[in-house]
Every structure is written in C-alpha cells, then in structure tokens.
Amino acid sequence: MKLKALNKPALKTIKSEDGDIIDCVDIYKQPAFDHPALRNHKIQMKPSMDLGSKKTNSPNNGFSKPVTSQTWSKSGRCPVGTIPIRRVSIEDIRRASSPSRFGRKPPYIYNILDKAHQHKANSNSTAAKKHNPRPKNRSEAMFFTVGSNFLGAQSNINIWNPPGVQKSDYSSAQMWLLAGDQSKMSEIIEAGWMVNPRVFGDNRTRFFAYWTKDAYRKTGCINLLCSGFVQTSKQIALGAAIEPVSSRGHEQYYITVKIYQDPQSKNWWLWSHDNVFGYWPSAIFKHLPQGATAVQWGGEVYSRNVRKKPHTKTPMGSGESPSQLLGKACYHTYIRIKDASMQLKYPITLAEFSDENQCYTTILHKETNVSEPYLYFGGSGQSPLCR
C-alpha cells in the first residue's frame, strides 16, 4: 500500500545510467495532493515575481564550477505537463525502521536558538561558538542567524561525495529555514545535498529537500516521499544523483540553493541556479507563512553512534577538517538572507555551532577584508581526536 501511494502512475519512464528509474507523472497527480490541506489546491506554476532568480556570483576562487544538471537527464526528458519522480522500490522501504518512518528524520525540536542573541558575533569577524546538549542521534556543524520574518535565504554549497558513510547513517550539506517560538522551532524547510544509504540504497551524492511542521515527529519527509511539496519543474528530480562532485586539490563544484517566500501566495519556493523546483505551500504550515525566525548553513550527520564510543566513521562535508580550507574542505559561500527590506544581504549577525567540535567543526574564513566569506564545515567522524 505504501509503495502504491508513493509511485504514482507514469506517463513515461526513464532508466538512468546510474540505475535510477525516473517516472514522468502527471503534475496534477503528484504525491503533494494526497495532503488533506491540499485536496483543492490550485498549482502555482511560477512565482508571482522575481524572488531570487538574479544571477548568483560564482565563487571567486578561480576553479569552482556550478552543477546544473542531473545524471538521469542524459537518458531522456519528461514531457510537458509531467514532473520527474525517482521511483521507490520495495527494498527502499524495507531498509526503513518502519514503513511509516521511511524518508523521515528522527524527531527533534530545535531549542538552542532561544539564547542565540547572547552569542551574536560581528559579521566581519570569526563568530562565537556555543555548545549545548543535543539529541543523541545527530551531530551538526553550522553557521546560523536569528531574527524575525526572514523571507528567504540562499547559498552556494560545495558538492562532495563524503567517503564511507555508514549504511544506517546519512551525511548532508544543507541550508535550513526555521520558524516558531525561539525555544521551539517546530516548522522547518531545508535543502542541499546528502548521502543517505538507508533511503536511497547507495552512497551517491543526491539533491534533497525536506519539510516538517512538528519538529520531525509525524509530518514531513525527504523529497516527495510524502505529500506536501508541490513540484513544478519537469527538468529536475528531487533525490536524483548530482554529478560531477569535487575532488581533493582538483576541480571544485557547487550547487546554488535558494529558498524564497512568494509575497502574494506566501508559498516557499525552492530554486537551484535558474531552475525552479517547486514550492512548499503555505497551507501546510502555521508559522512559516509569517516568515522564518532563523536560517542555518552547514552540515548534519545522523547516526546512532554520535556522542558515544566508538564514534561513527561517517564523515561530514568532504570528510576533511575545515582548517584545510579551499580545495579540501567543504564550504558554503555567497550566503544571503532576505528580510522585510526585500533586499538580498549578508546576515548582520552570524554565529557558529558544533555538537562535537572534536569530530565535526566550522571555520569562517576570508582571504581579505573585502572578499566574500567562506563558511567551512565538516570532519572525518571517527579519528584519533574523535573516538
């Protein structure tokens, strides 16, 4: 029953060279409309105005290149009026702890941000770090800003394929937008890349999006593995593999991730470069229609073996320490937020946070006082320092 609900009838099927099967599904029969709040929803085919499609500057390091296509698109295209959806197999569902938890993160309430104002740092200096008790099954290293009514954010995220992600773990590089009371950030939308063997059955680097309205308890999921996100693009498949990826000391690649709220519909649109994926409808949220309260940029490792010995071997980012900097460590750069001024701007305040500083950490680095900051993050997981 779960498999039938996820795999909608295909008008065309594309077999990708990497093994994925992409179904071209009628845009009006996509999983989103199984959501009770979206039964009579009218699809918004494009944003009501230019929300963030202005060309983003490329990292000025001389050898970073954008990645704007996916592997499956070499094998065919979906026709007009359809959207590409990666097919789910029965084996995919069997790897989950239970069918109801397939494609879902473990419950967690972001409650560390209520003290964030006490840790604000000048945007031109290395930000203050804070360490608070956190859930035992995930470890994050991030940069964040807290305010009120953020209407969007973006980042260029360096693409890697972290080696040796354990089969029950995942590792991501991403951006989060959060809303709710500062002591209870329960509504979250996020996007970036991840390696997630439990969900996808392999260790490829894949684009992902996620949402929840109750701190990951019963709502939301990765990509289109539940109802909620409305996809409008026929060119990009959520969950499809990203290639090429960066290599140590050689060519660097990145994806631009943008999430902006439509001022008229209050829907939250997801972009990558000039490709519009679709949107999270305002109807499925309570707080996000009024804007986001916090934005985070960084990485996350899920494992039952974080904050314990022996520590998981799953790496974050490139698997290298942020101190290795460009060409070796993973980064976010050209981070921007949009607030009530409707102007894209660098966050006025930015703080750093890491759950396990000896395992995964952060470094904010600028080549000169006037150059664009690079937000490096990551780590190897288990090592002599991370036991």
N, C-alpha and C positions, 0 to 999 in steps of 0.2 A: 504493500500500500504506500509506504514511504517513497519507494523508488518510482512508482507511477506518478505520485504527486510532484516529484522533482523533475522528472523527464517528460516534458510536455511534447505533444505530437509535433514532429518535424516536417517542414515543407521541403527541406533539403538537408542532406547530411554530408559533412566534410571530414575526411580522415586525414589528420595532420601527420606529417613525417615524424613527429616526436611521440606518436602513439595516442594522442588525444583524439576524441571524437567530438566534433562540434555540430550541434543541431541548430538549424535555422528555424526559429519558432516565430509564429505569427505574433507581432508586437502586442496585440490585444489579448493574447492567451498566455502571456508570460507569468511566472510564479507570483509576481507582485500582487496580482488581483485576487489571490486567494486570501489576502489580508482582509479582515472584517471591515476595517476603516476605508478600504479602497474598492469595495464592491461596485460602487457607482462613480469611481474616479475617472475623470477625463484626462487623458495623457497630455501633458505639456510637452510639445515636440521640440521646443527650443526655449532658452531663457528669454525673458521679456526685454532684456537689454544686455549690453556687453558687460559681463560680470567679472571677467578676469582673463579674457582671451588675448589681451595685449601681449605681444611677443615678449617672452621672458629672456633676459640676458643669459648667455651661456657662461659657465664658469670660466674665469679668465686665467686658467692655468695652462692654456695652450694645447692640451691634449685630452680634454673631456668632450665626448660627443653624445648627443641625445639619441635615445632609442624610442622610435615612434611606431613600430610595427610589432606584430606577434608571429610566432613560428607558424601557426595554423593557416595564416592568411596566404602563405606561399602555395597552398593546396586548393584554394578556391575562395569565393566570396558569397556572402549571403545576399539574396535578392531584396529589393526594396519592399518594405512592409514587414520585414522579419528582423530578428535580433539573434546573434550567435550566442549559444549557451553550451558550455562544456558539459558533456553527458556524464552522469553519475552512474557508477557500476554497483552491483550488489556487494562486491568486495570493498568498495569505498565505505559503505555503510557498516559493514561488519567490523571494520577497524575501529569504529567509534565505541566509546564505553557503553552507549546505548543508542538506539535509533533516534531518540528524542534529543540527544546531545550532539548529533552529527553536525559538524560545521560550526559548532558553538564554543566559545571560550568559557572557562570556568567562571562562576560568579565572583565579582569583585567590585566594591564600591570605592571610587577614588575619593578619599577623605583627607589626603595630605595637603590639599591646596588651601585649606582654610587658614593656614599660617603662612601662605606664600608671600603675603605682603611684608612680613617680617624679614624675608630673605631676598628682597628685591636688590638687584645689582645694576650698576650703570651699564648701559648697552655698549660702552666703549671699553669696558674692562672685562677681565675674566670674572664670570658670575659666581655668586656664592653657592655653596653646595649644602644640601641638607639630607639627613638620613633619618628615616622614621620606620617604625615597624610596618611590615607589608605582608601580603599573603605569601604562603609558603610554596606556592606552585608557579610563581612567575618572578622574573627579575628584569628590571627596566633600567636603562640609562638614557637620560633625556634632558632636553632644554625645555623650559616652559615659561609662559607668560600668563598672568591672571589679570582680569579686568572686568569689564561688563559690556555686553552687547557687541562682541566681535561678530562681524558679518561675513567673515571669510578669512582664509589663510592659504598659503602655498609654500612650496619648497622644491628645489632640485635635489633629488635623492640619488646618491651614488649607488649603482647597481653592482652587487656581488653575488656569488654563489658560495656562501659560507660552507667550508668542508666539514663533513662528519656530523651533521645534525642527526641526533638520535631518533630512532623510528617512532618513539612516543612523544617527542618534543616538537616544538616549532621555533623558528627564529625569524624575526621581522625587522624591517627598517621602514618607518612609517611616520605619519602625522595624525594627531588626534585633535578633534574639537569636542569640548565637553560643556555640558550645561546642567543647571540645577543649583541647589544650595551649595555654598563653598565647602560645607562639611559632608556633602552627599552628592557627588557628581554622578548622577544615575543615567543621564542621557549622553550617548557618545556616538560620534561618527568618525570613521578613520579610514585611511587608505595608504597604500605603499606597496612594497614587495615582501614576500615571505617564502620560506622553505618550510613545508608542512607535510611530512611523510604520512601522518595519520589521516589527513583529509584527502590528499592527492595521490598517495601511493608511490611517490618518488621524491627525489631530492632536487628537483628543478626549482629555479627561481621563478616565481609567478606573481603577477599583479593581483592585488586583492583589495576589497572594500569590506567594511564591517559597520554594523549599527546595533545599538541596543537602547531601550528606553527604561530598563530596570536593572542597570548595573550587571548585565550579562546573565541574569537569573533565568528568565523564561522567554525573553524576547530577543529577536535579532539573530544574526548569523553572518558567516563569511559569504560574500558574493550574492548569488541568487539561490542559496541552499535553503531559503525560507522565503516567505512573502514579505514584501516591504520596499526594497529598492526597485525603482522603475527605470529600466534601461531603454534608451532611445537610439543608441548607436548600432549600426549594422556592421561596423568595421572592427570593433574591439570586443573581445570576450573576457569577462571577469574570470580570473582563475587560470587563464591561459599562460603558457610559458613566455618569459621575456628573454630575448637574445639579441645581441651578444651581451656578455657580462664583463666586468672589469677584471684585469689580471694584474698581479703584483708587479709594480715597476714598469708596467706597459700601458696600453690604451685603457683609458677610463671612460665609463659610460654612465649616463644618468637618465632618470625619468623626472619630468616635471609633474607634480601633483598639485592640483588646485581644487579647493572646495569653497564655493561661494553661495550665499543666500540670494535668491531672487527677491527683489524688493516688493514685487506685487503678489506673487503666489506664496512667498515665504518658504518655498521648496529649497532644498540644499543641493546644488548642482556639483557634480564631480567631473573634473577635466584632467586630461593628461596632454601636455603640449597644446595643440589646437583641436584635439579630439574630445568631444563631449560624450561621456559615458551615459549619463542619465542623472537621476536625482532621487534623493530621499524625500518623500512627500511630507509636508508639514503636518498632515493629518495623523501621522503615526507617533507624533511627539507631543509633549506638554510644554517643556521649557525651551527647546531649541527654536521654535518659531519666533521667540523674543530675542534670539541671538545666543552665541556661545559665551561662556564665562571664562574659559581657559583654552589655550592652544598648547600642544606639546609636539616636539620634534625629537625623534631618537629611535631607539630600538627596544625590542622585547624578546625575551626567551621564556617560553613555557616549558617547565619540566617538574616532575615530582622530586627531582634531585637538585634543586637550587636551595641554597642556605642550609645544606647538610653535607656530611662527609660519607662517602666520596661524592664530590660535586659532579654534576653532569658535564660531559665533554662537548656539549652543544655550544658552538660559538655564536657571537652576535656580530652583525656588520660583516666585515671582511674576515673576521677571526683574528685580526691584529689589534694591538693596543692603539688607542687614539694618538699616543705620543709619536707613532710612526708617520703620522700626517699624510700628505697627498701622495697618491700612488700606491699606498699600502693600507691605510686606514679608511674606513667608510665615513662619509660625511653627508650632512645637509648643508646647502648653501642657497643664497638668494631667498632666504625665508622672509615672508611678508605677512602682514595682517591687514585686514580692512575693518575699520570701526565706523562709528556714526558719521565721521567726516567723509566717508565713501572714497577715501584716498588709500592707495596701497602704501604701506610704510613698514619700515623695520620696527620691531617691538621696542617700545620705550624702555621697558624693563625685561630682563631675561635672566632666569636662574637656572642652575644645573642641579640634577638629582641623579643619584645612582643607588640602587638597592644593595649591590655588592661591589664596592669600589675595588676590591682586590680581584674581581672576576670580569666585570664589565664597567667601563667608566666613560667619562666625557672630557673633552678639551675644546675650548673655544679659542680659535687661532686666527690671527690677522697678519698678513705679510707686512703691511704697512698701516699707518693710522688711518689712511683713506681707502684702503682696499676692502672688498666685501668679506665679512667674517665667514669662516668655515666652522661648522659645528661637528666636530669629530666625535664618534662614539663607537663602542664595541669592546670586544675582548675575546679571548680564546676559550673561555669556560675553564674546565679543569686544567691546572698547571701547578708548578711549584708554589705559586702565590695563591692560587685558588684551589684549595683542597676539598 
